[in-house]
Amino acid sequence: MINLRTINTIRERSGGVCEACHTRPSTQVHHRRPKGIGGTTRVYTAEGLEDLCLKCHALRHGMTVVLDDDGDY
């Protein structure tokens, strides 16, 4: 489990903006490399996590998010 201090560190680093697209607000914390696919104990540290928007988080998991004409989900 990710502790609150780590989440706060990640949010400070990102400034509340997605660390992948740098355009949308970040709303999701994502493991850069989960333990299940070779991640190490760093998966629960700020270095092992990234702050993403919903669309970029879905893309990291191979999913697609459809946006309306206003760019909303």
PDB file of N, CA, C and O in Angstrom, chain B, residues numbered from 101:
ATOM      1  N   MET B 101       0.837  -1.185   0.000  1.00  0.00           N
ATOM      2  CA  MET B 101       0.000   0.000   0.000  1.00  0.00           C
ATOM      3  C   MET B 101       0.883   1.250   0.000  1.00  0.00           C
ATOM      4  O   MET B 101       1.935   1.283   0.637  1.00  0.00           O
ATOM      5  N   ILE B 102       0.440   2.255  -0.714  1.00  0.00           N
ATOM      6  CA  ILE B 102       1.185   3.507  -0.804  1.00  0.00           C
ATOM      7  C   ILE B 102       0.764   4.407   0.356  1.00  0.00           C
ATOM      8  O   ILE B 102      -0.423   4.651   0.568  1.00  0.00           O
ATOM      9  N   ASN B 103       1.759   4.897   1.107  1.00  0.00           N
ATOM     10  CA  ASN B 103       1.391   5.737   2.247  1.00  0.00           C
ATOM     11  C   ASN B 103       1.135   7.178   1.804  1.00  0.00           C
ATOM     12  O   ASN B 103       1.552   7.595   0.724  1.00  0.00           O
ATOM     13  N   LEU B 104       0.443   7.922   2.656  1.00  0.00           N
ATOM     14  CA  LEU B 104       0.028   9.283   2.350  1.00  0.00           C
ATOM     15  C   LEU B 104       1.218  10.210   2.112  1.00  0.00           C
ATOM     16  O   LEU B 104       1.149  11.095   1.259  1.00  0.00           O
ATOM     17  N   ARG B 105       2.297  10.021   2.850  1.00  0.00           N
ATOM     18  CA  ARG B 105       3.488  10.857   2.667  1.00  0.00           C
ATOM     19  C   ARG B 105       4.044  10.695   1.240  1.00  0.00           C
ATOM     20  O   ARG B 105       4.436  11.673   0.602  1.00  0.00           O
ATOM     21  N   THR B 106       4.071   9.460   0.761  1.00  0.00           N
ATOM     22  CA  THR B 106       4.566   9.204  -0.596  1.00  0.00           C
ATOM     23  C   THR B 106       3.649   9.833  -1.634  1.00  0.00           C
ATOM     24  O   THR B 106       4.120  10.431  -2.601  1.00  0.00           O
ATOM     25  N   ILE B 107       2.347   9.701  -1.440  1.00  0.00           N
ATOM     26  CA  ILE B 107       1.391  10.315  -2.367  1.00  0.00           C
ATOM     27  C   ILE B 107       1.576  11.823  -2.392  1.00  0.00           C
ATOM     28  O   ILE B 107       1.569  12.430  -3.463  1.00  0.00           O
ATOM     29  N   ASN B 108       1.742  12.433  -1.231  1.00  0.00           N
ATOM     30  CA  ASN B 108       1.958  13.882  -1.169  1.00  0.00           C
ATOM     31  C   ASN B 108       3.243  14.290  -1.889  1.00  0.00           C
ATOM     32  O   ASN B 108       3.272  15.317  -2.567  1.00  0.00           O
ATOM     33  N   THR B 109       4.302  13.495  -1.748  1.00  0.00           N
ATOM     34  CA  THR B 109       5.563  13.769  -2.439  1.00  0.00           C
ATOM     35  C   THR B 109       5.364  13.715  -3.954  1.00  0.00           C
ATOM     36  O   THR B 109       5.878  14.565  -4.682  1.00  0.00           O
ATOM     37  N   ILE B 110       4.626  12.726  -4.420  1.00  0.00           N
ATOM     38  CA  ILE B 110       4.363  12.571  -5.849  1.00  0.00           C
ATOM     39  C   ILE B 110       3.550  13.756  -6.365  1.00  0.00           C
ATOM     40  O   ILE B 110       3.849  14.300  -7.427  1.00  0.00           O
ATOM     41  N   ARG B 111       2.525  14.156  -5.618  1.00  0.00           N
ATOM     42  CA  ARG B 111       1.678  15.277  -6.036  1.00  0.00           C
ATOM     43  C   ARG B 111       2.455  16.591  -6.041  1.00  0.00           C
ATOM     44  O   ARG B 111       2.234  17.440  -6.904  1.00  0.00           O
ATOM     45  N   GLU B 112       3.358  16.760  -5.088  1.00  0.00           N
ATOM     46  CA  GLU B 112       4.208  17.956  -5.091  1.00  0.00           C
ATOM     47  C   GLU B 112       5.111  17.960  -6.314  1.00  0.00           C
ATOM     48  O   GLU B 112       5.287  18.993  -6.960  1.00  0.00           O
ATOM     49  N   ARG B 113       5.681  16.809  -6.630  1.00  0.00           N
ATOM     50  CA  ARG B 113       6.574  16.697  -7.785  1.00  0.00           C
ATOM     51  C   ARG B 113       5.843  17.031  -9.080  1.00  0.00           C
ATOM     52  O   ARG B 113       6.378  17.731  -9.940  1.00  0.00           O
ATOM     53  N   SER B 114       4.622  16.527  -9.213  1.00  0.00           N
ATOM     54  CA  SER B 114       3.880  16.718 -10.462  1.00  0.00           C
ATOM     55  C   SER B 114       3.209  18.079 -10.545  1.00  0.00           C
ATOM     56  O   SER B 114       2.873  18.544 -11.634  1.00  0.00           O
ATOM     57  N   GLY B 115       3.015  18.716  -9.404  1.00  0.00           N
ATOM     58  CA  GLY B 115       2.300  19.988  -9.402  1.00  0.00           C
ATOM     59  C   GLY B 115       0.839  19.822  -9.772  1.00  0.00           C
ATOM     60  O   GLY B 115       0.178  20.784 -10.163  1.00  0.00           O
ATOM     61  N   GLY B 116       0.332  18.593  -9.649  1.00  0.00           N
ATOM     62  CA  GLY B 116      -1.067  18.328  -9.978  1.00  0.00           C
ATOM     63  C   GLY B 116      -1.333  18.139 -11.459  1.00  0.00           C
ATOM     64  O   GLY B 116      -2.486  18.091 -11.888  1.00  0.00           O
ATOM     65  N   VAL B 117      -0.252  18.029 -12.250  1.00  0.00           N
ATOM     66  CA  VAL B 117      -0.384  17.860 -13.702  1.00  0.00           C
ATOM     67  C   VAL B 117       0.162  16.482 -14.076  1.00  0.00           C
ATOM     68  O   VAL B 117       1.169  16.033 -13.529  1.00  0.00           O
ATOM     69  N   CYS B 118      -0.507  15.826 -15.003  1.00  0.00           N
ATOM     70  CA  CYS B 118      -0.104  14.491 -15.452  1.00  0.00           C
ATOM     71  C   CYS B 118       1.365  14.482 -15.845  1.00  0.00           C
ATOM     72  O   CYS B 118       1.816  15.336 -16.607  1.00  0.00           O
ATOM     73  N   GLU B 119       2.113  13.505 -15.317  1.00  0.00           N
ATOM     74  CA  GLU B 119       3.539  13.401 -15.614  1.00  0.00           C
ATOM     75  C   GLU B 119       3.815  12.745 -16.971  1.00  0.00           C
ATOM     76  O   GLU B 119       4.970  12.647 -17.385  1.00  0.00           O
ATOM     77  N   ALA B 120       2.772  12.299 -17.658  1.00  0.00           N
ATOM     78  CA  ALA B 120       2.963  11.700 -18.986  1.00  0.00           C
ATOM     79  C   ALA B 120       2.651  12.712 -20.087  1.00  0.00           C
ATOM     80  O   ALA B 120       3.496  12.976 -20.943  1.00  0.00           O
ATOM     81  N   CYS B 121       1.444  13.280 -20.072  1.00  0.00           N
ATOM     82  CA  CYS B 121       1.045  14.197 -21.151  1.00  0.00           C
ATOM     83  C   CYS B 121       1.331  15.661 -20.825  1.00  0.00           C
ATOM     84  O   CYS B 121       1.417  16.496 -21.726  1.00  0.00           O
ATOM     85  N   HIS B 122       1.475  15.967 -19.557  1.00  0.00           N
ATOM     86  CA  HIS B 122       1.773  17.330 -19.092  1.00  0.00           C
ATOM     87  C   HIS B 122       0.695  18.346 -19.464  1.00  0.00           C
ATOM     88  O   HIS B 122       0.972  19.542 -19.555  1.00  0.00           O
ATOM     89  N   THR B 123      -0.542  17.868 -19.679  1.00  0.00           N
ATOM     90  CA  THR B 123      -1.614  18.796 -20.049  1.00  0.00           C
ATOM     91  C   THR B 123      -2.837  18.693 -19.151  1.00  0.00           C
ATOM     92  O   THR B 123      -3.456  19.711 -18.841  1.00  0.00           O
ATOM     93  N   ARG B 124      -3.197  17.496 -18.728  1.00  0.00           N
ATOM     94  CA  ARG B 124      -4.405  17.306 -17.927  1.00  0.00           C
ATOM     95  C   ARG B 124      -4.064  17.170 -16.443  1.00  0.00           C
ATOM     96  O   ARG B 124      -2.944  16.803 -16.090  1.00  0.00           O
ATOM     97  N   PRO B 125      -5.036  17.469 -15.580  1.00  0.00           N
ATOM     98  CA  PRO B 125      -4.808  17.294 -14.138  1.00  0.00           C
ATOM     99  C   PRO B 125      -4.542  15.828 -13.800  1.00  0.00           C
ATOM    100  O   PRO B 125      -5.163  14.932 -14.371  1.00  0.00           O
ATOM    101  N   SER B 126      -3.631  15.592 -12.880  1.00  0.00           N
ATOM    102  CA  SER B 126      -3.342  14.220 -12.447  1.00  0.00           C
ATOM    103  C   SER B 126      -4.373  13.789 -11.422  1.00  0.00           C
ATOM    104  O   SER B 126      -4.722  14.543 -10.514  1.00  0.00           O
ATOM    105  N   THR B 127      -4.854  12.564 -11.579  1.00  0.00           N
ATOM    106  CA  THR B 127      -5.869  12.033 -10.675  1.00  0.00           C
ATOM    107  C   THR B 127      -5.554  10.607 -10.227  1.00  0.00           C
ATOM    108  O   THR B 127      -6.243  10.059  -9.367  1.00  0.00           O
ATOM    109  N   GLN B 128      -4.509  10.003 -10.812  1.00  0.00           N
ATOM    110  CA  GLN B 128      -4.215   8.599 -10.568  1.00  0.00           C
ATOM    111  C   GLN B 128      -2.727   8.409 -10.266  1.00  0.00           C
ATOM    112  O   GLN B 128      -1.877   8.993 -10.938  1.00  0.00           O
ATOM    113  N   VAL B 129      -2.416   7.604  -9.269  1.00  0.00           N
ATOM    114  CA  VAL B 129      -1.015   7.248  -8.999  1.00  0.00           C
ATOM    115  C   VAL B 129      -0.784   5.870  -9.603  1.00  0.00           C
ATOM    116  O   VAL B 129      -1.552   4.940  -9.358  1.00  0.00           O
ATOM    117  N   HIS B 130       0.278   5.746 -10.396  1.00  0.00           N
ATOM    118  CA  HIS B 130       0.549   4.514 -11.148  1.00  0.00           C
ATOM    119  C   HIS B 130       1.939   3.984 -10.826  1.00  0.00           C
ATOM    120  O   HIS B 130       2.897   4.751 -10.734  1.00  0.00           O
ATOM    121  N   HIS B 131       2.046   2.664 -10.654  1.00  0.00           N
ATOM    122  CA  HIS B 131       3.352   2.029 -10.463  1.00  0.00           C
ATOM    123  C   HIS B 131       4.089   2.015 -11.798  1.00  0.00           C
ATOM    124  O   HIS B 131       3.567   1.503 -12.788  1.00  0.00           O
ATOM    125  N   ARG B 132       5.280   2.566 -11.833  1.00  0.00           N
ATOM    126  CA  ARG B 132       6.057   2.573 -13.076  1.00  0.00           C
ATOM    127  C   ARG B 132       6.351   1.143 -13.527  1.00  0.00           C
ATOM    128  O   ARG B 132       6.266   0.831 -14.715  1.00  0.00           O
ATOM    129  N   ARG B 133       6.695   0.278 -12.576  1.00  0.00           N
ATOM    130  CA  ARG B 133       6.972  -1.140 -12.880  1.00  0.00           C
ATOM    131  C   ARG B 133       6.481  -1.985 -11.703  1.00  0.00           C
ATOM    132  O   ARG B 133       7.212  -2.180 -10.732  1.00  0.00           O
ATOM    133  N   PRO B 134       5.248  -2.486 -11.786  1.00  0.00           N
ATOM    134  CA  PRO B 134       4.688  -3.281 -10.696  1.00  0.00           C
ATOM    135  C   PRO B 134       5.525  -4.521 -10.381  1.00  0.00           C
ATOM    136  O   PRO B 134       6.221  -5.047 -11.249  1.00  0.00           O
ATOM    137  N   LYS B 135       5.450  -4.976  -9.140  1.00  0.00           N
ATOM    138  CA  LYS B 135       6.179  -6.174  -8.726  1.00  0.00           C
ATOM    139  C   LYS B 135       5.874  -7.366  -9.619  1.00  0.00           C
ATOM    140  O   LYS B 135       6.752  -8.184  -9.892  1.00  0.00           O
ATOM    141  N   GLY B 136       4.632  -7.464 -10.073  1.00  0.00           N
ATOM    142  CA  GLY B 136       4.210  -8.589 -10.904  1.00  0.00           C
ATOM    143  C   GLY B 136       4.950  -8.703 -12.229  1.00  0.00           C
ATOM    144  O   GLY B 136       4.964  -9.770 -12.843  1.00  0.00           O
ATOM    145  N   ILE B 137       5.570  -7.600 -12.676  1.00  0.00           N
ATOM    146  CA  ILE B 137       6.330  -7.655 -13.927  1.00  0.00           C
ATOM    147  C   ILE B 137       7.782  -7.231 -13.707  1.00  0.00           C
ATOM    148  O   ILE B 137       8.403  -6.598 -14.561  1.00  0.00           O
ATOM    149  N   GLY B 138       8.293  -7.591 -12.557  1.00  0.00           N
ATOM    150  CA  GLY B 138       9.710  -7.391 -12.308  1.00  0.00           C
ATOM    151  C   GLY B 138      10.086  -6.184 -11.476  1.00  0.00           C
ATOM    152  O   GLY B 138      11.273  -5.906 -11.308  1.00  0.00           O
ATOM    153  N   GLY B 139       9.105  -5.452 -10.947  1.00  0.00           N
ATOM    154  CA  GLY B 139       9.404  -4.311 -10.091  1.00  0.00           C
ATOM    155  C   GLY B 139      10.073  -4.756  -8.796  1.00  0.00           C
ATOM    156  O   GLY B 139       9.966  -5.916  -8.399  1.00  0.00           O
ATOM    157  N   THR B 140      10.750  -3.841  -8.154  1.00  0.00           N
ATOM    158  CA  THR B 140      11.439  -4.149  -6.906  1.00  0.00           C
ATOM    159  C   THR B 140      10.702  -3.499  -5.743  1.00  0.00           C
ATOM    160  O   THR B 140       9.564  -3.055  -5.894  1.00  0.00           O
ATOM    161  N   THR B 141      11.339  -3.446  -4.606  1.00  0.00           N
ATOM    162  CA  THR B 141      10.722  -2.820  -3.435  1.00  0.00           C
ATOM    163  C   THR B 141      10.496  -1.328  -3.654  1.00  0.00           C
ATOM    164  O   THR B 141       9.778  -0.699  -2.876  1.00  0.00           O
ATOM    165  N   ARG B 142      11.090  -0.748  -4.693  1.00  0.00           N
ATOM    166  CA  ARG B 142      10.895   0.665  -4.990  1.00  0.00           C
ATOM    167  C   ARG B 142       9.506   0.967  -5.534  1.00  0.00           C
ATOM    168  O   ARG B 142       9.173   2.134  -5.741  1.00  0.00           O
ATOM    169  N   VAL B 143       8.684  -0.057  -5.772  1.00  0.00           N
ATOM    170  CA  VAL B 143       7.367   0.189  -6.352  1.00  0.00           C
ATOM    171  C   VAL B 143       6.502   1.055  -5.457  1.00  0.00           C
ATOM    172  O   VAL B 143       5.553   1.674  -5.940  1.00  0.00           O
ATOM    173  N   TYR B 144       6.799   1.115  -4.170  1.00  0.00           N
ATOM    174  CA  TYR B 144       6.000   1.920  -3.250  1.00  0.00           C
ATOM    175  C   TYR B 144       6.691   3.211  -2.833  1.00  0.00           C
ATOM    176  O   TYR B 144       6.268   3.854  -1.872  1.00  0.00           O
ATOM    177  N   THR B 145       7.748   3.597  -3.540  1.00  0.00           N
ATOM    178  CA  THR B 145       8.434   4.856  -3.268  1.00  0.00           C
ATOM    179  C   THR B 145       8.053   5.869  -4.346  1.00  0.00           C
ATOM    180  O   THR B 145       7.532   5.495  -5.396  1.00  0.00           O
ATOM    181  N   ALA B 146       8.311   7.137  -4.088  1.00  0.00           N
ATOM    182  CA  ALA B 146       7.984   8.175  -5.064  1.00  0.00           C
ATOM    183  C   ALA B 146       8.699   7.928  -6.398  1.00  0.00           C
ATOM    184  O   ALA B 146       8.160   8.242  -7.459  1.00  0.00           O
ATOM    185  N   GLU B 147       9.908   7.368  -6.343  1.00  0.00           N
ATOM    186  CA  GLU B 147      10.644   7.093  -7.577  1.00  0.00           C
ATOM    187  C   GLU B 147       9.993   5.988  -8.397  1.00  0.00           C
ATOM    188  O   GLU B 147      10.143   5.948  -9.618  1.00  0.00           O
ATOM    189  N   GLY B 148       9.280   5.101  -7.740  1.00  0.00           N
ATOM    190  CA  GLY B 148       8.648   3.981  -8.430  1.00  0.00           C
ATOM    191  C   GLY B 148       7.216   4.253  -8.858  1.00  0.00           C
ATOM    192  O   GLY B 148       6.543   3.370  -9.389  1.00  0.00           O
ATOM    193  N   LEU B 149       6.748   5.477  -8.628  1.00  0.00           N
ATOM    194  CA  LEU B 149       5.359   5.821  -8.936  1.00  0.00           C
ATOM    195  C   LEU B 149       5.307   7.074  -9.797  1.00  0.00           C
ATOM    196  O   LEU B 149       6.233   7.884  -9.787  1.00  0.00           O
ATOM    197  N   GLU B 150       4.213   7.227 -10.543  1.00  0.00           N
ATOM    198  CA  GLU B 150       4.018   8.447 -11.316  1.00  0.00           C
ATOM    199  C   GLU B 150       2.580   8.919 -11.169  1.00  0.00           C
ATOM    200  O   GLU B 150       1.673   8.119 -10.941  1.00  0.00           O
ATOM    201  N   ASP B 151       2.384  10.207 -11.299  1.00  0.00           N
ATOM    202  CA  ASP B 151       1.085  10.860 -11.149  1.00  0.00           C
ATOM    203  C   ASP B 151       0.509  11.086 -12.543  1.00  0.00           C
ATOM    204  O   ASP B 151       1.081  11.835 -13.335  1.00  0.00           O
ATOM    205  N   LEU B 152      -0.624  10.442 -12.849  1.00  0.00           N
ATOM    206  CA  LEU B 152      -1.175  10.467 -14.195  1.00  0.00           C
ATOM    207  C   LEU B 152      -2.614  10.945 -14.219  1.00  0.00           C
ATOM    208  O   LEU B 152      -3.321  10.887 -13.213  1.00  0.00           O
ATOM    209  N   CYS B 153      -3.040  11.419 -15.388  1.00  0.00           N
ATOM    210  CA  CYS B 153      -4.457  11.684 -15.605  1.00  0.00           C
ATOM    211  C   CYS B 153      -5.140  10.352 -15.921  1.00  0.00           C
ATOM    212  O   CYS B 153      -4.469   9.344 -16.140  1.00  0.00           O
ATOM    213  N   LEU B 154      -6.453  10.352 -15.943  1.00  0.00           N
ATOM    214  CA  LEU B 154      -7.199   9.119 -16.205  1.00  0.00           C
ATOM    215  C   LEU B 154      -6.847   8.522 -17.564  1.00  0.00           C
ATOM    216  O   LEU B 154      -6.671   7.309 -17.680  1.00  0.00           O
ATOM    217  N   LYS B 155      -6.744   9.365 -18.594  1.00  0.00           N
ATOM    218  CA  LYS B 155      -6.455   8.859 -19.938  1.00  0.00           C
ATOM    219  C   LYS B 155      -5.084   8.198 -20.002  1.00  0.00           C
ATOM    220  O   LYS B 155      -4.956   7.088 -20.517  1.00  0.00           O
ATOM    221  N   CYS B 156      -4.061   8.866 -19.485  1.00  0.00           N
ATOM    222  CA  CYS B 156      -2.709   8.296 -19.552  1.00  0.00           C
ATOM    223  C   CYS B 156      -2.589   7.050 -18.684  1.00  0.00           C
ATOM    224  O   CYS B 156      -1.851   6.129 -19.033  1.00  0.00           O
ATOM    225  N   HIS B 157      -3.301   7.003 -17.561  1.00  0.00           N
ATOM    226  CA  HIS B 157      -3.279   5.802 -16.731  1.00  0.00           C
ATOM    227  C   HIS B 157      -3.908   4.639 -17.486  1.00  0.00           C
ATOM    228  O   HIS B 157      -3.390   3.522 -17.460  1.00  0.00           O
ATOM    229  N   ALA B 158      -5.024   4.903 -18.157  1.00  0.00           N
ATOM    230  CA  ALA B 158      -5.667   3.851 -18.948  1.00  0.00           C
ATOM    231  C   ALA B 158      -4.736   3.373 -20.059  1.00  0.00           C
ATOM    232  O   ALA B 158      -4.634   2.173 -20.315  1.00  0.00           O
ATOM    233  N   LEU B 159      -4.054   4.315 -20.721  1.00  0.00           N
ATOM    234  CA  LEU B 159      -3.126   3.937 -21.790  1.00  0.00           C
ATOM    235  C   LEU B 159      -1.984   3.079 -21.264  1.00  0.00           C
ATOM    236  O   LEU B 159      -1.542   2.159 -21.952  1.00  0.00           O
ATOM    237  N   ARG B 160      -1.494   3.360 -20.056  1.00  0.00           N
ATOM    238  CA  ARG B 160      -0.420   2.558 -19.453  1.00  0.00           C
ATOM    239  C   ARG B 160      -0.859   1.106 -19.265  1.00  0.00           C
ATOM    240  O   ARG B 160      -0.041   0.187 -19.271  1.00  0.00           O
ATOM    241  N   HIS B 161      -2.191   0.922 -19.096  1.00  0.00           N
ATOM    242  CA  HIS B 161      -2.735  -0.421 -18.908  1.00  0.00           C
ATOM    243  C   HIS B 161      -3.306  -0.997 -20.203  1.00  0.00           C
ATOM    244  O   HIS B 161      -3.974  -2.030 -20.190  1.00  0.00           O
ATOM    245  N   GLY B 162      -3.037  -0.320 -21.319  1.00  0.00           N
ATOM    246  CA  GLY B 162      -3.476  -0.825 -22.615  1.00  0.00           C
ATOM    247  C   GLY B 162      -4.939  -0.603 -22.920  1.00  0.00           C
ATOM    248  O   GLY B 162      -5.491  -1.264 -23.800  1.00  0.00           O
ATOM    249  N   MET B 163      -5.579   0.311 -22.215  1.00  0.00           N
ATOM    250  CA  MET B 163      -6.989   0.608 -22.444  1.00  0.00           C
ATOM    251  C   MET B 163      -7.117   1.922 -23.209  1.00  0.00           C
ATOM    252  O   MET B 163      -6.144   2.659 -23.364  1.00  0.00           O
ATOM    253  N   THR B 164      -8.311   2.201 -23.677  1.00  0.00           N
ATOM    254  CA  THR B 164      -8.599   3.438 -24.390  1.00  0.00           C
ATOM    255  C   THR B 164      -9.656   4.219 -23.630  1.00  0.00           C
ATOM    256  O   THR B 164     -10.604   3.643 -23.097  1.00  0.00           O
ATOM    257  N   VAL B 165      -9.487   5.536 -23.585  1.00  0.00           N
ATOM    258  CA  VAL B 165     -10.482   6.411 -22.972  1.00  0.00           C
ATOM    259  C   VAL B 165     -10.991   7.332 -24.056  1.00  0.00           C
ATOM    260  O   VAL B 165     -10.202   7.975 -24.749  1.00  0.00           O
ATOM    261  N   VAL B 166     -12.302   7.404 -24.212  1.00  0.00           N
ATOM    262  CA  VAL B 166     -12.907   8.260 -25.225  1.00  0.00           C
ATOM    263  C   VAL B 166     -13.266   9.590 -24.576  1.00  0.00           C
ATOM    264  O   VAL B 166     -13.932   9.631 -23.541  1.00  0.00           O
ATOM    265  N   LEU B 167     -12.817  10.676 -25.198  1.00  0.00           N
ATOM    266  CA  LEU B 167     -13.111  12.016 -24.711  1.00  0.00           C
ATOM    267  C   LEU B 167     -14.197  12.639 -25.573  1.00  0.00           C
ATOM    268  O   LEU B 167     -14.275  12.363 -26.770  1.00  0.00           O
ATOM    269  N   ASP B 168     -15.055  13.496 -24.961  1.00  0.00           N
ATOM    270  CA  ASP B 168     -16.061  14.197 -25.742  1.00  0.00           C
ATOM    271  C   ASP B 168     -15.414  15.404 -26.428  1.00  0.00           C
ATOM    272  O   ASP B 168     -14.202  15.595 -26.324  1.00  0.00           O
ATOM    273  N   ASP B 169     -16.201  16.208 -27.118  1.00  0.00           N
ATOM    274  CA  ASP B 169     -15.676  17.342 -27.879  1.00  0.00           C
ATOM    275  C   ASP B 169     -14.976  18.379 -27.011  1.00  0.00           C
ATOM    276  O   ASP B 169     -14.128  19.125 -27.502  1.00  0.00           O
ATOM    277  N   ASP B 170     -15.320  18.436 -25.718  1.00  0.00           N
ATOM    278  CA  ASP B 170     -14.701  19.391 -24.806  1.00  0.00           C
ATOM    279  C   ASP B 170     -13.439  18.833 -24.152  1.00  0.00           C
ATOM    280  O   ASP B 170     -12.792  19.521 -23.363  1.00  0.00           O
ATOM    281  N   GLY B 171     -13.092  17.607 -24.473  1.00  0.00           N
ATOM    282  CA  GLY B 171     -11.919  16.986 -23.889  1.00  0.00           C
ATOM    283  C   GLY B 171     -12.184  16.348 -22.535  1.00  0.00           C
ATOM    284  O   GLY B 171     -11.255  15.962 -21.825  1.00  0.00           O
ATOM    285  N   ASP B 172     -13.478  16.241 -22.182  1.00  0.00           N
ATOM    286  CA  ASP B 172     -13.843  15.601 -20.915  1.00  0.00           C
ATOM    287  C   ASP B 172     -14.010  14.104 -21.126  1.00  0.00           C
ATOM    288  O   ASP B 172     -14.266  13.640 -22.237  1.00  0.00           O
ATOM    289  N   TYR B 173     -13.858  13.356 -20.032  1.00  0.00           N
ATOM    290  CA  TYR B 173     -13.975  11.899 -20.092  1.00  0.00           C
ATOM    291  C   TYR B 173     -15.402  11.478 -20.136  1.00  0.00           C
ATOM    292  O   TYR B 173     -15.692  10.282 -20.189  1.00  0.00           O
TER     293      TYR B 173
END
